[in-house]
Amino acid sequence: MQNWIVLGATSGMARPFLRRLAIDGARLMLAGRDMEELETLAKDCKLRGAAEVEVIAFNIRDTAAFPALIDKLAATQGVLNLACFVGTMPEQSAIDADPMLIDEVVTDNFTGPAKFLSLLAPVMEARGEGVIVGVGSVAGDRGRVGNYVYGAAKAGFATYLSGLRNRLGRKGVHVMTVKPGPVETRMTEGMKLPFMAKPEQVAEDIMGGIERRANVLYTARIWYFIMMVIRAIPEPIFKKMSI
Ligand SMILES: NC(=O)c1ccc[n+]([C@@H]2O[C@H](COP(=O)([O-])OP(=O)(O)OC[C@H]3O[C@@H](n4cnc5c(N)ncnc54)[C@H](OP(=O)(O)O)[C@@H]3O)[C@@H](O)[C@H]2O)c1
């Protein structure tokens, strides 16, 4: 039996991913802040074929609650998998006006998920199987004027996931880093961004990446090539650009 705990289950990107897992008959644990929304999602997943669905109150900033959830995960029967969609992206101008917001951005996008995964790592190591999916962003590939604090947090998370992959890969646990370009969700509401993907397409890409054990997955695929070019732009030129 495949167990999936999904952190940030209410995320626009997580929803179609959950639907896919439900159709596959997985046992789901939906973790998030909005219990009412989680209950609605749980009903939908059950109707679509999930073997079992449980909702779990979860806040990435509440580290004191992590150990109890880790114990619960350690007790699950079958293969344990995790996907983390948690993230926040305040306007860069709001962060520039109040730099104290940096702590929250770094907690939500990097250190919160990293703390949870570091507590889970020994459990996964002992099991010797399973998949961890961590959602970062193309924003982590280069510091841009428009969202460099969010980008820095995602870059930190990507580097963390790379090390975790190195650590857990040799124990039979696969860690996949997902780097979405712009996706049509609540996070990008009202924004006009290039090559916007649908969350359904992202979910399909993630399922495919899990199947073929991708290490780093750019979604939509075009972002792999776009970021290759953006990373290659020399700093003296890049610093004058507003992309
Ligand atoms: N949309 C994009 O263009 C895009 C591009 C690249 C990467 N990403 C990343 O993709 C992931 C999913 O984002 P999305 O686009 O699906 O946006 P979203 O719908 O806003 O999802 C963000 C998720 O994070 C959860 N969350 C925020 N703060 C939390 C906290 N303190 N504790 C627990 N959960 C918390 C939200 O829960 P609530 O429902 O309770 O608010 C929500 O489930 C994020 O990591 C985001 O940074 C998004």
Ligand as a Chemical Component Dictionary entry (heavy atoms), coordinates in Angstrom:
data_LIG
# 
_chem_comp.id                   LIG 
_chem_comp.type                 NON-POLYMER 
_chem_comp.pdbx_formal_charge   0 
_chem_comp.three_letter_code    LIG 
# 
loop_
_chem_comp_atom.comp_id 
_chem_comp_atom.atom_id 
_chem_comp_atom.alt_atom_id 
_chem_comp_atom.type_symbol 
_chem_comp_atom.charge 
_chem_comp_atom.model_Cartn_x 
_chem_comp_atom.model_Cartn_y 
_chem_comp_atom.model_Cartn_z 
_chem_comp_atom.pdbx_ordinal 
LIG N1  N1  N 0  2.188  29.228 -8.429 1  
LIG C1  C1  C 0  3.387  29.404 -8.932 2  
LIG O1  O1  O 0  3.558  30.091 -9.947 3  
LIG C2  C2  C 0  4.583  28.732 -8.308 4  
LIG C3  C3  C 0  5.765  28.724 -9.051 5  
LIG C4  C4  C 0  6.886  28.093 -8.521 6  
LIG C5  C5  C 0  6.803  27.491 -7.298 7  
LIG N2  N2  N 1  5.627  27.521 -6.581 8  
LIG C6  C6  C 0  5.604  26.823 -5.297 9  
LIG O2  O2  O 0  4.658  25.771 -5.392 10 
LIG C7  C7  C 0  4.146  25.465 -4.091 11 
LIG C8  C8  C 0  2.640  25.429 -4.165 12 
LIG O3  O3  O 0  2.174  26.746 -4.431 13 
LIG P1  P1  P 0  0.804  27.069 -5.179 14 
LIG O4  O4  O 0  1.163  27.740 -6.437 15 
LIG O5  O5  O -1 -0.033 25.857 -5.209 16 
LIG O6  O6  O 0  0.215  28.186 -4.240 17 
LIG P2  P2  P 0  -0.911 28.121 -3.092 18 
LIG O7  O7  O 0  -2.179 27.607 -3.653 19 
LIG O8  O8  O 0  -0.891 29.467 -2.463 20 
LIG O9  O9  O 0  -0.348 27.042 -2.079 21 
LIG C9  C9  C 0  0.514  27.338 -0.999 22 
LIG C10 C10 C 0  0.273  26.287 0.061  23 
LIG O10 O10 O 0  1.142  26.540 1.164  24 
LIG C11 C11 C 0  0.360  26.459 2.354  25 
LIG N3  N3  N 0  0.948  27.223 3.445  26 
LIG C12 C12 C 0  1.350  28.503 3.436  27 
LIG N4  N4  N 0  1.831  28.837 4.649  28 
LIG C13 C13 C 0  1.726  27.726 5.426  29 
LIG C14 C14 C 0  2.040  27.430 6.777  30 
LIG N5  N5  N 0  2.541  28.360 7.602  31 
LIG N6  N6  N 0  1.813  26.179 7.231  32 
LIG C15 C15 C 0  1.274  25.232 6.425  33 
LIG N7  N7  N 0  0.929  25.455 5.148  34 
LIG C16 C16 C 0  1.151  26.693 4.658  35 
LIG C17 C17 C 0  -0.987 27.023 1.942  36 
LIG O11 O11 O 0  -1.957 26.696 2.910  37 
LIG P3  P3  P 0  -3.331 27.559 3.078  38 
LIG O12 O12 O 0  -4.286 26.979 2.069  39 
LIG O13 O13 O 0  -3.743 27.294 4.470  40 
LIG O14 O14 O 0  -2.987 28.993 2.800  41 
LIG C18 C18 C 0  -1.155 26.302 0.607  42 
LIG O15 O15 O 0  -1.575 24.979 0.824  43 
LIG C19 C19 C 0  4.711  26.533 -3.168 44 
LIG O16 O16 O 0  5.822  26.016 -2.496 45 
LIG C20 C20 C 0  5.143  27.635 -4.118 46 
LIG O17 O17 O 0  6.160  28.432 -3.566 47 
LIG C21 C21 C 0  4.519  28.132 -7.073 48 
# 
loop_
_chem_comp_bond.comp_id 
_chem_comp_bond.atom_id_1 
_chem_comp_bond.atom_id_2 
_chem_comp_bond.value_order 
_chem_comp_bond.pdbx_ordinal 
LIG N1  C1  SING 1  
LIG C1  O1  DOUB 2  
LIG C1  C2  SING 3  
LIG C2  C3  SING 4  
LIG C2  C21 DOUB 5  
LIG C3  C4  DOUB 6  
LIG C4  C5  SING 7  
LIG C5  N2  DOUB 8  
LIG N2  C6  SING 9  
LIG N2  C21 SING 10 
LIG C6  O2  SING 11 
LIG C6  C20 SING 12 
LIG O2  C7  SING 13 
LIG C7  C8  SING 14 
LIG C7  C19 SING 15 
LIG C8  O3  SING 16 
LIG O3  P1  SING 17 
LIG P1  O4  DOUB 18 
LIG P1  O5  SING 19 
LIG P1  O6  SING 20 
LIG O6  P2  SING 21 
LIG P2  O7  DOUB 22 
LIG P2  O8  SING 23 
LIG P2  O9  SING 24 
LIG O9  C9  SING 25 
LIG C9  C10 SING 26 
LIG C10 O10 SING 27 
LIG C10 C18 SING 28 
LIG O10 C11 SING 29 
LIG C11 N3  SING 30 
LIG C11 C17 SING 31 
LIG N3  C12 SING 32 
LIG N3  C16 SING 33 
LIG C12 N4  DOUB 34 
LIG N4  C13 SING 35 
LIG C13 C14 SING 36 
LIG C13 C16 DOUB 37 
LIG C14 N5  SING 38 
LIG C14 N6  DOUB 39 
LIG N6  C15 SING 40 
LIG C15 N7  DOUB 41 
LIG N7  C16 SING 42 
LIG C17 O11 SING 43 
LIG C17 C18 SING 44 
LIG O11 P3  SING 45 
LIG P3  O12 DOUB 46 
LIG P3  O13 SING 47 
LIG P3  O14 SING 48 
LIG C18 O15 SING 49 
LIG C19 O16 SING 50 
LIG C19 C20 SING 51 
LIG C20 O17 SING 52 
# 
